[in-house]
Amino acid sequence: MLGNSGNTGRRRRSPYGVAAALAIVMFLVIAPEIYEGNAMSPTIQDGQVLITSKSSYSIKRKVPDQGKLVILKKTLSLEIADDNVIARVIATDGDHVVIKDGKVLVNDEEYIAPGNIRGAAGEMDVTCEGNEVFLLCDNRKETLDSRNPKLGLVDMRDIKGNVLLRIWPLSKFGKVK
């Protein structure tokens, strides 16, 4: 009888060990983020809670896809904002970006973000090289993106992750495009 009760005790503790291991793995792979500001409006609103992956990028490892929503490392974000910067990748290695007459052109084609978001203020003519990416916020009146001279083209190794899900408010729960 003593042998059986010892086994039962281990089985009862087993789910706790699995839960702890899962929590540690999740902490290393994903992170919550409370979005502050209007730079990504209408896609992401002030106060929404997001789940971000902790993805690292480089030419040798993986290049972010065009249109991917990324979050920058806090040290880089502090150059232009009080909080983390979230923006959309519109160009990567070798891509030529021109902003002129209210249009955004990537490799001579107009870039239109999901939700039919188009255009941008200002004028630019840049080419991404090596590990560089060009980022744009969805609220194109805000310049917490590559149009800001303090940020400019971003080294993709300075991206700390991707936006995966919106979890708050519950009415907007789901994947963020």
Summary of the structure (lengths in Angstrom):
residues: 177
radius of gyration: 20.6
end to end distance: 57.8
largest distance: 82.9
contacts: 519
relative contact order: 0.20
helix: 21%
strand: 34%
